[in-house]
């Protein structure tokens, strides 16, 4: 039979298999020597919850309306103010009396009890890890100015409430990560006020005092409300992370949280990050330490388990805004994976928007930009970090606009964007290659193309993104030796299909479209299957 006839017959037969097939566990006896060499690593990755997790970020004050507004009014007295849930935060004026901006001391009344009441929503969405912005007793609403690390802010509840939240999440198979702000505290912290006013204070050596700078101390980024801690002091290290009753260890041991996201981790430096991470792992083996590090991610692991991948984010946004050619963007991602290490980046939180940036719908106003950004976020290596409400299309510009209260009124209508996020989360969960598989850039002149794979041929995923305004026809080398000739690939987001010939893929990608292609490896109607002897 001629090759052309073979291609026509196989293509026609395989494309008839439109019903999804639940794949049986492959016969491990079919593994080749390269599969055997990779098998241990892949199994370790699969068993580690930190790899490829679905993380959901919550500002507690803005997530769920308070059940008892009168009680919140008693807590948020002047100069602080309690706002109505349907009010939107706006930039205010600097308060000389309080040394903060007025919008920093406006509150909406959310608390831990309210968050516990919304766990059904998070579970139905598919969230695996809930990450809370700081909850320590503080003056401001953002709480990056801690007064007392060992206390939960009264507006949010108590440490007992936090323990109940952790237990609720664990009962649902979910995890809890807190935001640790260990580079600085708040100016109105009793510890700092005593250090500032009393030359003999036991706390004075806890802070970066600077008698000659006109302020008397060093503030983070020169912000007066954020006096820096002196991490070089062994007593500060004991207080923050070295002792079993330290801040880091006590929340891991007592409340059973699952890890820490470290604010401005780049300012802590490699040495102190490594010590803190080691202490966290000793207190709770398997816990996670994520560093807010806006730098290039190389070499920050293992000082932290992983970074927040702001570098990878920047590359994607530049491409989606038309400022970076997709092929060059793919080159940059490949370089980053090679330099930082895949096992590091699988744990890294890939962020598109958060409390420090405009919301995605504001940064990328076109629907295709948002959808392509999300698809790439869910298919590239890393843990997906979603910012509350962005799955609903919430908008917001610079601080404080991006910190508006959660739009629960939008949830009731089950909008298409919310369904789209649920579908992406489901795709991510059912595809092992997307959670912990290898990453290979695919050579492409006009698209951002890559491949994710495990040892199992049926689990390979090919992603091809065209952010351009016109359809492009690409000839792509499929860098997977197990992709058998004449294998159909089916897009997981549309009805589009393509076929692998001689290890290559010729595909037309519509404008502003991303394809997530999976091989069809089932048997033909008469039983023939080219994958019968392939793992």
RORO-844160 format. One record per residue (C-alpha): x, y, z. Coordinates in nm, 3 decimals, decimal comma, always signed. Layout:
# residues N
+---------+---------+---------+
:       x :       y :       z :
+---------+---------+---------+
:       X :       Y :       Z :
...
+---------+---------+---------+
END
This chain:
# residues 535
+---------+---------+---------+
:       x :       y :       z :
+---------+---------+---------+
:  +0,000 :  +0,000 :  +0,000 :
:  +0,132 :  +0,346 :  -0,087 :
:  +0,225 :  +0,588 :  +0,192 :
:  -0,044 :  +0,832 :  +0,075 :
:  -0,311 :  +0,563 :  +0,096 :
:  -0,190 :  +0,466 :  +0,442 :
:  -0,207 :  +0,827 :  +0,559 :
:  -0,558 :  +0,875 :  +0,423 :
:  -0,689 :  +0,556 :  +0,580 :
:  -0,530 :  +0,612 :  +0,921 :
:  -0,626 :  +0,977 :  +0,935 :
:  -0,985 :  +0,901 :  +0,845 :
:  -1,013 :  +0,615 :  +1,093 :
:  -0,852 :  +0,796 :  +1,384 :
:  -1,047 :  +1,116 :  +1,337 :
:  -1,368 :  +0,917 :  +1,370 :
:  -1,279 :  +0,855 :  +1,734 :
:  -1,447 :  +1,165 :  +1,873 :
:  -1,559 :  +1,022 :  +2,206 :
:  -1,307 :  +1,070 :  +2,486 :
:  -1,153 :  +0,747 :  +2,608 :
:  -1,046 :  +0,691 :  +2,967 :
:  -0,691 :  +0,568 :  +2,924 :
:  -0,590 :  +0,254 :  +3,109 :
:  -0,267 :  +0,258 :  +3,309 :
:  +0,006 :  +0,197 :  +3,050 :
:  +0,202 :  -0,127 :  +3,067 :
:  +0,520 :  -0,032 :  +3,251 :
:  +0,694 :  -0,318 :  +3,078 :
:  +0,687 :  -0,104 :  +2,763 :
:  +0,909 :  +0,164 :  +2,915 :
:  +1,231 :  +0,229 :  +2,727 :
:  +1,563 :  +0,301 :  +2,897 :
:  +1,501 :  +0,675 :  +2,889 :
:  +1,159 :  +0,629 :  +3,051 :
:  +1,322 :  +0,424 :  +3,324 :
:  +1,581 :  +0,694 :  +3,387 :
:  +1,311 :  +0,965 :  +3,419 :
:  +1,056 :  +0,757 :  +3,607 :
:  +1,175 :  +0,825 :  +3,961 :
:  +1,188 :  +1,200 :  +3,909 :
:  +0,841 :  +1,212 :  +3,754 :
:  +0,692 :  +1,006 :  +4,036 :
:  +0,849 :  +1,232 :  +4,298 :
:  +0,711 :  +1,537 :  +4,120 :
:  +0,364 :  +1,385 :  +4,098 :
:  +0,360 :  +1,313 :  +4,473 :
:  +0,459 :  +1,669 :  +4,573 :
:  +0,154 :  +1,896 :  +4,619 :
:  +0,374 :  +2,201 :  +4,565 :
:  +0,428 :  +2,119 :  +4,196 :
:  +0,177 :  +2,272 :  +3,957 :
:  -0,073 :  +2,367 :  +4,228 :
:  -0,380 :  +2,587 :  +4,174 :
:  -0,334 :  +2,879 :  +4,417 :
:  -0,601 :  +3,141 :  +4,493 :
:  -0,499 :  +3,471 :  +4,655 :
:  -0,735 :  +3,635 :  +4,904 :
:  -0,733 :  +3,979 :  +5,066 :
:  -0,930 :  +3,886 :  +5,376 :
:  -1,073 :  +4,236 :  +5,428 :
:  -1,215 :  +4,240 :  +5,073 :
:  -1,330 :  +3,880 :  +5,015 :
:  -1,656 :  +3,822 :  +5,204 :
:  -1,895 :  +4,085 :  +5,350 :
:  -1,904 :  +4,099 :  +5,731 :
:  -2,186 :  +3,916 :  +5,907 :
:  -2,194 :  +4,176 :  +6,186 :
:  -2,127 :  +4,522 :  +6,047 :
:  -2,192 :  +4,691 :  +6,384 :
:  -1,910 :  +4,492 :  +6,540 :
:  -1,676 :  +4,606 :  +6,264 :
:  -1,774 :  +4,970 :  +6,321 :
:  -1,654 :  +4,936 :  +6,680 :
:  -1,319 :  +4,798 :  +6,560 :
:  -1,255 :  +5,043 :  +6,276 :
:  -1,277 :  +5,373 :  +6,460 :
:  -1,123 :  +5,702 :  +6,347 :
:  -0,887 :  +5,765 :  +6,188 :
:  -0,980 :  +5,432 :  +6,028 :
:  -1,308 :  +5,405 :  +5,837 :
:  -1,546 :  +5,122 :  +5,745 :
:  -1,677 :  +5,134 :  +5,388 :
:  -1,985 :  +4,977 :  +5,230 :
:  -1,931 :  +4,658 :  +5,031 :
:  -2,042 :  +4,817 :  +4,703 :
:  -1,796 :  +5,107 :  +4,737 :
:  -1,481 :  +5,102 :  +4,526 :
:  -1,145 :  +5,203 :  +4,677 :
:  -0,994 :  +5,525 :  +4,546 :
:  -0,657 :  +5,688 :  +4,600 :
:  -0,660 :  +5,918 :  +4,901 :
:  -0,437 :  +6,175 :  +5,067 :
:  -0,133 :  +6,131 :  +5,285 :
:  -0,223 :  +6,155 :  +5,654 :
:  +0,062 :  +6,331 :  +5,833 :
:  -0,085 :  +6,240 :  +6,171 :
:  -0,080 :  +5,869 :  +6,093 :
:  +0,207 :  +5,867 :  +5,841 :
:  -0,001 :  +5,659 :  +5,598 :
:  -0,228 :  +5,727 :  +5,301 :
:  -0,596 :  +5,761 :  +5,383 :
:  -0,689 :  +5,470 :  +5,154 :
:  -0,459 :  +5,244 :  +5,360 :
:  -0,691 :  +5,280 :  +5,660 :
:  -1,023 :  +5,225 :  +5,484 :
:  -1,175 :  +4,885 :  +5,554 :
:  -1,455 :  +4,672 :  +5,411 :
:  -1,494 :  +4,437 :  +5,706 :
:  -1,407 :  +4,094 :  +5,568 :
:  -1,279 :  +3,835 :  +5,814 :
:  -1,174 :  +3,471 :  +5,851 :
:  -1,524 :  +3,355 :  +5,943 :
:  -1,659 :  +3,507 :  +5,623 :
:  -1,386 :  +3,337 :  +5,422 :
:  -1,478 :  +3,002 :  +5,577 :
:  -1,832 :  +3,059 :  +5,455 :
:  -1,708 :  +3,086 :  +5,095 :
:  -1,503 :  +2,766 :  +5,078 :
:  -1,769 :  +2,589 :  +4,870 :
:  -1,712 :  +2,846 :  +4,597 :
:  -1,336 :  +2,793 :  +4,604 :
:  -1,366 :  +2,416 :  +4,607 :
:  -1,614 :  +2,415 :  +4,319 :
:  -1,378 :  +2,640 :  +4,124 :
:  -1,105 :  +2,380 :  +4,172 :
:  -0,872 :  +2,572 :  +4,404 :
:  -0,608 :  +2,362 :  +4,580 :
:  -0,422 :  +2,625 :  +4,787 :
:  -0,564 :  +2,936 :  +4,954 :
:  -0,305 :  +3,210 :  +5,000 :
:  -0,392 :  +3,495 :  +5,237 :
:  -0,237 :  +3,839 :  +5,228 :
:  -0,105 :  +3,934 :  +5,575 :
:  -0,339 :  +3,876 :  +5,867 :
:  -0,117 :  +3,995 :  +6,154 :
:  -0,238 :  +4,262 :  +6,396 :
:  -0,166 :  +4,586 :  +6,212 :
:  -0,279 :  +4,944 :  +6,159 :
:  -0,353 :  +4,939 :  +5,786 :
:  -0,588 :  +4,731 :  +5,572 :
:  -0,306 :  +4,566 :  +5,373 :
:  -0,128 :  +4,463 :  +5,696 :
:  +0,225 :  +4,479 :  +5,565 :
:  +0,294 :  +4,690 :  +5,876 :
:  +0,267 :  +4,428 :  +6,150 :
:  +0,228 :  +4,529 :  +6,513 :
:  +0,240 :  +4,179 :  +6,657 :
:  +0,319 :  +3,875 :  +6,443 :
:  +0,184 :  +3,637 :  +6,705 :
:  -0,166 :  +3,784 :  +6,691 :
:  -0,425 :  +3,772 :  +6,415 :
:  -0,573 :  +4,118 :  +6,363 :
:  -0,893 :  +4,152 :  +6,571 :
:  -1,079 :  +4,271 :  +6,262 :
:  -1,010 :  +3,931 :  +6,105 :
:  -1,056 :  +3,708 :  +6,409 :
:  -0,817 :  +3,509 :  +6,626 :
:  -0,553 :  +3,244 :  +6,586 :
:  -0,820 :  +2,993 :  +6,685 :
:  -1,025 :  +3,114 :  +6,389 :
:  -0,721 :  +3,067 :  +6,168 :
:  -0,678 :  +2,712 :  +6,298 :
:  -1,041 :  +2,638 :  +6,217 :
:  -0,991 :  +2,772 :  +5,864 :
:  -0,685 :  +2,551 :  +5,816 :
:  -0,879 :  +2,248 :  +5,945 :
:  -1,172 :  +2,324 :  +5,713 :
:  -0,939 :  +2,350 :  +5,415 :
:  -0,754 :  +2,031 :  +5,502 :
:  -1,087 :  +1,852 :  +5,536 :
:  -1,157 :  +1,948 :  +5,175 :
:  -0,815 :  +1,837 :  +5,052 :
:  -0,696 :  +2,198 :  +5,024 :
:  -0,407 :  +2,386 :  +5,183 :
:  -0,336 :  +2,722 :  +5,345 :
:  -0,041 :  +2,957 :  +5,291 :
:  +0,014 :  +3,281 :  +5,483 :
:  +0,196 :  +3,598 :  +5,380 :
:  +0,503 :  +3,655 :  +5,595 :
:  +0,633 :  +4,012 :  +5,620 :
:  +0,968 :  +3,963 :  +5,789 :
:  +1,177 :  +4,244 :  +5,643 :
:  +0,995 :  +4,520 :  +5,831 :
:  +0,718 :  +4,593 :  +6,081 :
:  +0,479 :  +4,883 :  +6,137 :
:  +0,581 :  +5,221 :  +6,275 :
:  +0,303 :  +5,208 :  +6,534 :
:  +0,404 :  +4,863 :  +6,654 :
:  +0,454 :  +4,873 :  +7,033 :
:  +0,789 :  +4,701 :  +6,982 :
:  +0,912 :  +4,971 :  +6,747 :
:  +0,769 :  +5,262 :  +6,943 :
:  +0,951 :  +5,141 :  +7,252 :
:  +1,272 :  +5,099 :  +7,049 :
:  +1,237 :  +5,448 :  +6,902 :
:  +1,170 :  +5,627 :  +7,232 :
:  +1,385 :  +5,428 :  +7,473 :
:  +1,763 :  +5,402 :  +7,404 :
:  +1,774 :  +5,107 :  +7,646 :
:  +1,477 :  +4,922 :  +7,500 :
:  +1,516 :  +4,545 :  +7,461 :
:  +1,373 :  +4,594 :  +7,110 :
:  +1,610 :  +4,865 :  +6,994 :
:  +1,856 :  +4,622 :  +6,836 :
:  +1,566 :  +4,454 :  +6,655 :
:  +1,545 :  +4,744 :  +6,410 :
:  +1,770 :  +4,928 :  +6,167 :
:  +1,819 :  +5,241 :  +6,375 :
:  +1,986 :  +5,536 :  +6,197 :
:  +2,021 :  +5,834 :  +6,433 :
:  +2,182 :  +6,052 :  +6,169 :
:  +1,930 :  +6,021 :  +5,884 :
:  +1,678 :  +6,272 :  +6,017 :
:  +1,421 :  +6,004 :  +6,098 :
:  +1,610 :  +5,786 :  +6,340 :
:  +1,557 :  +5,460 :  +6,154 :
:  +1,558 :  +5,300 :  +5,810 :
:  +1,221 :  +5,237 :  +5,649 :
:  +1,165 :  +4,987 :  +5,369 :
:  +1,184 :  +5,183 :  +5,043 :
:  +1,214 :  +5,488 :  +5,272 :
:  +0,846 :  +5,449 :  +5,368 :
:  +0,813 :  +5,595 :  +5,721 :
:  +0,548 :  +5,343 :  +5,828 :
:  +0,769 :  +5,039 :  +5,756 :
:  +1,078 :  +5,032 :  +5,985 :
:  +1,318 :  +4,759 :  +5,879 :
:  +1,416 :  +4,470 :  +6,106 :
:  +1,783 :  +4,397 :  +6,171 :
:  +1,799 :  +4,037 :  +6,057 :
:  +2,168 :  +4,017 :  +6,145 :
:  +2,069 :  +4,013 :  +6,514 :
:  +2,048 :  +3,646 :  +6,631 :
:  +1,761 :  +3,743 :  +6,863 :
:  +1,560 :  +3,861 :  +6,563 :
:  +1,631 :  +3,532 :  +6,389 :
:  +1,514 :  +3,342 :  +6,698 :
:  +1,200 :  +3,553 :  +6,717 :
:  +1,113 :  +3,520 :  +6,349 :
:  +1,206 :  +3,162 :  +6,256 :
:  +1,471 :  +2,973 :  +6,456 :
:  +1,285 :  +2,876 :  +6,773 :
:  +0,995 :  +2,632 :  +6,779 :
:  +0,777 :  +2,911 :  +6,921 :
:  +0,900 :  +3,159 :  +6,658 :
:  +0,659 :  +3,327 :  +6,420 :
:  +0,734 :  +3,102 :  +6,121 :
:  +0,739 :  +2,777 :  +6,313 :
:  +0,449 :  +2,841 :  +6,552 :
:  +0,191 :  +2,891 :  +6,276 :
:  +0,315 :  +2,577 :  +6,099 :
:  +0,308 :  +2,371 :  +6,419 :
:  +0,006 :  +2,513 :  +6,603 :
:  -0,243 :  +2,618 :  +6,337 :
:  -0,113 :  +2,367 :  +6,085 :
:  -0,070 :  +2,609 :  +5,795 :
:  +0,106 :  +2,463 :  +5,491 :
:  +0,359 :  +2,732 :  +5,415 :
:  +0,462 :  +3,093 :  +5,378 :
:  +0,480 :  +3,341 :  +5,095 :
:  +0,754 :  +3,586 :  +5,191 :
:  +0,700 :  +3,953 :  +5,118 :
:  +0,994 :  +4,135 :  +4,951 :
:  +1,199 :  +3,818 :  +4,985 :
:  +1,470 :  +3,969 :  +4,767 :
:  +1,547 :  +4,211 :  +5,053 :
:  +1,604 :  +3,925 :  +5,298 :
:  +1,895 :  +3,791 :  +5,096 :
:  +2,003 :  +3,435 :  +5,021 :
:  +2,148 :  +3,350 :  +5,362 :
:  +1,848 :  +3,442 :  +5,576 :
:  +1,604 :  +3,298 :  +5,324 :
:  +1,786 :  +2,966 :  +5,333 :
:  +1,784 :  +2,959 :  +5,714 :
:  +1,414 :  +3,046 :  +5,727 :
:  +1,322 :  +2,785 :  +5,466 :
:  +1,516 :  +2,518 :  +5,653 :
:  +1,338 :  +2,610 :  +5,977 :
:  +0,997 :  +2,594 :  +5,808 :
:  +1,069 :  +2,250 :  +5,666 :
:  +1,183 :  +2,127 :  +6,007 :
:  +0,860 :  +2,252 :  +6,165 :
:  +0,637 :  +2,103 :  +5,895 :
:  +0,802 :  +1,869 :  +5,645 :
:  +0,666 :  +1,925 :  +5,297 :
:  +0,563 :  +2,283 :  +5,366 :
:  +0,630 :  +2,548 :  +5,105 :
:  +0,824 :  +2,875 :  +5,117 :
:  +0,757 :  +3,105 :  +4,821 :
:  +0,961 :  +3,421 :  +4,777 :
:  +0,827 :  +3,745 :  +4,632 :
:  +1,125 :  +3,794 :  +4,404 :
:  +1,087 :  +4,017 :  +4,098 :
:  +1,441 :  +3,936 :  +3,982 :
:  +1,552 :  +3,676 :  +3,731 :
:  +1,469 :  +3,350 :  +3,911 :
:  +1,805 :  +3,175 :  +3,867 :
:  +1,983 :  +3,070 :  +4,192 :
:  +1,704 :  +3,172 :  +4,433 :
:  +1,622 :  +2,804 :  +4,481 :
:  +1,694 :  +2,632 :  +4,721 :
:  +1,715 :  +2,941 :  +4,943 :
:  +1,338 :  +2,937 :  +4,888 :
:  +1,137 :  +2,649 :  +4,751 :
:  +1,038 :  +2,873 :  +4,464 :
:  +0,985 :  +3,232 :  +4,355 :
:  +0,677 :  +3,416 :  +4,244 :
:  +0,761 :  +3,405 :  +3,874 :
:  +0,728 :  +3,773 :  +3,795 :
:  +0,995 :  +3,743 :  +3,524 :
:  +0,792 :  +3,485 :  +3,334 :
:  +0,486 :  +3,707 :  +3,379 :
:  +0,665 :  +4,007 :  +3,229 :
:  +0,760 :  +3,813 :  +2,917 :
:  +0,401 :  +3,697 :  +2,862 :
:  +0,253 :  +4,044 :  +2,911 :
:  +0,503 :  +4,200 :  +2,670 :
:  +0,406 :  +3,944 :  +2,407 :
:  +0,033 :  +3,982 :  +2,465 :
:  +0,065 :  +4,360 :  +2,435 :
:  +0,238 :  +4,322 :  +2,098 :
:  +0,573 :  +4,448 :  +2,227 :
:  +0,764 :  +4,119 :  +2,196 :
:  +0,772 :  +3,871 :  +1,908 :
:  +0,625 :  +3,534 :  +2,014 :
:  +0,927 :  +3,335 :  +1,897 :
:  +1,160 :  +3,552 :  +2,105 :
:  +0,925 :  +3,524 :  +2,404 :
:  +0,948 :  +3,145 :  +2,375 :
:  +1,328 :  +3,170 :  +2,358 :
:  +1,327 :  +3,374 :  +2,679 :
:  +1,106 :  +3,122 :  +2,858 :
:  +1,333 :  +2,839 :  +2,747 :
:  +1,640 :  +3,025 :  +2,875 :
:  +1,468 :  +3,090 :  +3,207 :
:  +1,373 :  +2,721 :  +3,248 :
:  +1,729 :  +2,614 :  +3,169 :
:  +1,888 :  +2,869 :  +3,405 :
:  +1,647 :  +2,845 :  +3,699 :
:  +1,576 :  +2,471 :  +3,669 :
:  +1,248 :  +2,301 :  +3,589 :
:  +1,206 :  +2,149 :  +3,934 :
:  +1,228 :  +2,498 :  +4,082 :
:  +0,985 :  +2,653 :  +3,835 :
:  +0,724 :  +2,377 :  +3,877 :
:  +0,675 :  +2,508 :  +4,232 :
:  +0,704 :  +2,876 :  +4,133 :
:  +0,380 :  +3,074 :  +4,143 :
:  +0,309 :  +3,210 :  +3,796 :
:  +0,116 :  +3,532 :  +3,853 :
:  -0,061 :  +3,749 :  +3,596 :
:  -0,216 :  +3,996 :  +3,842 :
:  -0,223 :  +4,049 :  +4,217 :
:  -0,258 :  +4,314 :  +4,487 :
:  +0,050 :  +4,501 :  +4,358 :
:  -0,051 :  +4,523 :  +3,991 :
:  -0,351 :  +4,637 :  +3,789 :
:  -0,601 :  +4,360 :  +3,735 :
:  -0,565 :  +4,146 :  +3,425 :
:  -0,885 :  +4,280 :  +3,266 :
:  -0,747 :  +4,634 :  +3,304 :
:  -0,397 :  +4,556 :  +3,180 :
:  -0,519 :  +4,347 :  +2,886 :
:  -0,861 :  +4,484 :  +2,787 :
:  -0,916 :  +4,260 :  +2,483 :
:  -1,094 :  +3,933 :  +2,555 :
:  -0,846 :  +3,733 :  +2,347 :
:  -0,554 :  +3,876 :  +2,544 :
:  -0,700 :  +3,769 :  +2,876 :
:  -0,790 :  +3,423 :  +2,751 :
:  -0,455 :  +3,360 :  +2,585 :
:  -0,277 :  +3,484 :  +2,897 :
:  -0,475 :  +3,246 :  +3,114 :
:  -0,424 :  +2,948 :  +2,882 :
:  -0,048 :  +3,006 :  +2,883 :
:  -0,050 :  +3,052 :  +3,260 :
:  -0,222 :  +2,714 :  +3,294 :
:  +0,000 :  +2,528 :  +3,046 :
:  +0,350 :  +2,665 :  +3,112 :
:  +0,558 :  +2,521 :  +3,399 :
:  +0,462 :  +2,649 :  +3,742 :
:  +0,183 :  +2,674 :  +3,995 :
:  -0,106 :  +2,893 :  +3,882 :
:  -0,175 :  +3,184 :  +4,118 :
:  -0,517 :  +3,345 :  +4,066 :
:  -0,607 :  +3,678 :  +4,226 :
:  -0,951 :  +3,682 :  +4,383 :
:  -1,223 :  +3,808 :  +4,150 :
:  -1,011 :  +3,805 :  +3,835 :
:  -1,190 :  +3,485 :  +3,735 :
:  -1,501 :  +3,707 :  +3,719 :
:  -1,339 :  +3,979 :  +3,509 :
:  -1,305 :  +4,231 :  +3,792 :
:  -1,120 :  +4,544 :  +3,684 :
:  -0,896 :  +4,787 :  +3,870 :
:  -0,594 :  +5,002 :  +3,802 :
:  -0,310 :  +5,098 :  +4,032 :
:  -0,323 :  +5,085 :  +4,412 :
:  -0,581 :  +5,085 :  +4,563 :
:  -0,816 :  +5,026 :  +4,269 :
:  -0,706 :  +4,665 :  +4,218 :
:  -0,808 :  +4,582 :  +4,576 :
:  -1,185 :  +4,626 :  +4,541 :
:  -1,426 :  +4,404 :  +4,735 :
:  -1,518 :  +4,071 :  +4,576 :
:  -1,805 :  +4,095 :  +4,327 :
:  -2,028 :  +3,815 :  +4,453 :
:  -2,313 :  +3,959 :  +4,246 :
:  -2,128 :  +3,837 :  +3,935 :
:  -2,098 :  +3,481 :  +4,063 :
:  -2,474 :  +3,425 :  +4,066 :
:  -2,493 :  +3,456 :  +3,687 :
:  -2,217 :  +3,197 :  +3,631 :
:  -2,054 :  +3,418 :  +3,364 :
:  -1,865 :  +3,267 :  +3,068 :
:  -1,530 :  +3,385 :  +3,205 :
:  -1,588 :  +3,197 :  +3,531 :
:  -1,681 :  +2,882 :  +3,336 :
:  -1,367 :  +2,930 :  +3,127 :
:  -1,152 :  +2,934 :  +3,442 :
:  -1,325 :  +2,622 :  +3,576 :
:  -1,256 :  +2,448 :  +3,244 :
:  -0,888 :  +2,550 :  +3,253 :
:  -0,852 :  +2,427 :  +3,610 :
:  -1,015 :  +2,096 :  +3,514 :
:  -0,780 :  +2,065 :  +3,216 :
:  -0,481 :  +2,135 :  +3,436 :
:  -0,586 :  +1,874 :  +3,690 :
:  -0,648 :  +1,595 :  +3,443 :
:  -0,326 :  +1,647 :  +3,244 :
:  -0,020 :  +1,529 :  +3,437 :
:  +0,216 :  +1,685 :  +3,182 :
:  +0,078 :  +2,031 :  +3,259 :
:  +0,127 :  +1,986 :  +3,632 :
:  +0,473 :  +1,836 :  +3,647 :
:  +0,588 :  +1,735 :  +3,298 :
:  +0,901 :  +1,830 :  +3,108 :
:  +0,909 :  +2,154 :  +2,907 :
:  +1,041 :  +2,177 :  +2,552 :
:  +1,028 :  +2,486 :  +2,336 :
:  +0,917 :  +2,409 :  +1,980 :
:  +1,089 :  +2,596 :  +1,699 :
:  +0,841 :  +2,830 :  +1,536 :
:  +0,881 :  +3,144 :  +1,329 :
:  +0,556 :  +3,319 :  +1,417 :
:  +0,407 :  +3,154 :  +1,726 :
:  +0,484 :  +3,089 :  +2,092 :
:  +0,505 :  +2,709 :  +2,082 :
:  +0,610 :  +2,449 :  +2,335 :
:  +0,549 :  +2,095 :  +2,444 :
:  +0,488 :  +1,940 :  +2,786 :
:  +0,538 :  +1,567 :  +2,834 :
:  +0,576 :  +1,286 :  +3,084 :
:  +0,691 :  +0,931 :  +3,003 :
:  +0,345 :  +0,842 :  +2,875 :
:  +0,285 :  +0,916 :  +2,505 :
:  -0,086 :  +0,986 :  +2,554 :
:  -0,010 :  +1,258 :  +2,810 :
:  +0,189 :  +1,485 :  +2,576 :
:  +0,045 :  +1,834 :  +2,527 :
:  +0,146 :  +2,067 :  +2,242 :
:  +0,067 :  +2,439 :  +2,286 :
:  +0,080 :  +2,684 :  +1,996 :
:  -0,016 :  +3,049 :  +2,055 :
:  -0,062 :  +3,311 :  +1,785 :
:  -0,098 :  +3,658 :  +1,943 :
:  -0,088 :  +3,824 :  +1,601 :
:  -0,377 :  +3,989 :  +1,415 :
:  -0,367 :  +3,743 :  +1,122 :
:  -0,385 :  +3,365 :  +1,091 :
:  -0,047 :  +3,198 :  +1,048 :
:  +0,045 :  +2,865 :  +0,891 :
:  +0,331 :  +2,703 :  +1,078 :
:  +0,548 :  +2,399 :  +1,017 :
:  +0,657 :  +2,279 :  +1,362 :
:  +0,895 :  +2,007 :  +1,466 :
:  +0,719 :  +1,798 :  +1,736 :
:  +1,006 :  +1,710 :  +1,972 :
:  +0,862 :  +1,387 :  +2,110 :
:  +0,990 :  +1,053 :  +1,979 :
:  +0,668 :  +0,878 :  +2,083 :
:  +0,441 :  +1,087 :  +1,861 :
:  +0,367 :  +0,818 :  +1,604 :
:  +0,334 :  +0,905 :  +1,236 :
:  -0,016 :  +1,012 :  +1,129 :
:  -0,127 :  +1,079 :  +1,489 :
:  -0,422 :  +1,320 :  +1,506 :
:  -0,396 :  +1,602 :  +1,759 :
:  -0,719 :  +1,746 :  +1,899 :
:  -0,746 :  +2,097 :  +2,044 :
:  -0,881 :  +2,089 :  +2,399 :
:  -1,043 :  +2,432 :  +2,363 :
:  -1,212 :  +2,405 :  +2,022 :
:  -1,298 :  +2,164 :  +1,739 :
:  -0,971 :  +2,222 :  +1,556 :
:  -0,759 :  +1,915 :  +1,472 :
:  -0,421 :  +1,859 :  +1,312 :
:  -0,204 :  +1,559 :  +1,228 :
:  +0,156 :  +1,469 :  +1,299 :
:  +0,351 :  +1,359 :  +0,990 :
:  +0,711 :  +1,241 :  +1,019 :
:  +0,748 :  +1,406 :  +1,359 :
:  +0,625 :  +1,739 :  +1,227 :
:  +0,307 :  +1,940 :  +1,250 :
:  +0,170 :  +2,169 :  +0,982 :
:  -0,105 :  +2,377 :  +1,136 :
:  -0,293 :  +2,699 :  +1,068 :
:  -0,349 :  +2,896 :  +1,386 :
:  -0,622 :  +3,163 :  +1,366 :
:  -0,544 :  +3,518 :  +1,475 :
:  -0,539 :  +3,580 :  +1,850 :
:  -0,576 :  +3,207 :  +1,921 :
:  -0,396 :  +2,951 :  +2,133 :
:  -0,423 :  +2,579 :  +2,066 :
:  -0,381 :  +2,311 :  +2,334 :
:  -0,332 :  +1,993 :  +2,131 :
:  -0,351 :  +1,638 :  +2,263 :
:  -0,272 :  +1,318 :  +2,070 :
:  -0,554 :  +1,074 :  +1,990 :
:  -0,401 :  +0,738 :  +2,084 :
:  -0,704 :  +0,509 :  +2,099 :
:  -0,764 :  +0,210 :  +1,874 :
:  -0,934 :  +0,225 :  +1,535 :
:  -1,283 :  +0,069 :  +1,499 :
:  -1,127 :  -0,259 :  +1,386 :
:  -0,872 :  -0,267 :  +1,667 :
:  -0,551 :  -0,137 :  +1,505 :
:  -0,341 :  +0,090 :  +1,729 :
:  +0,006 :  +0,224 :  +1,658 :
:  +0,048 :  +0,291 :  +2,031 :
:  -0,003 :  -0,069 :  +2,146 :
:  +0,368 :  -0,116 :  +2,215 :
:  +0,449 :  +0,240 :  +2,321 :
:  +0,447 :  +0,347 :  +2,686 :
+---------+---------+---------+
END
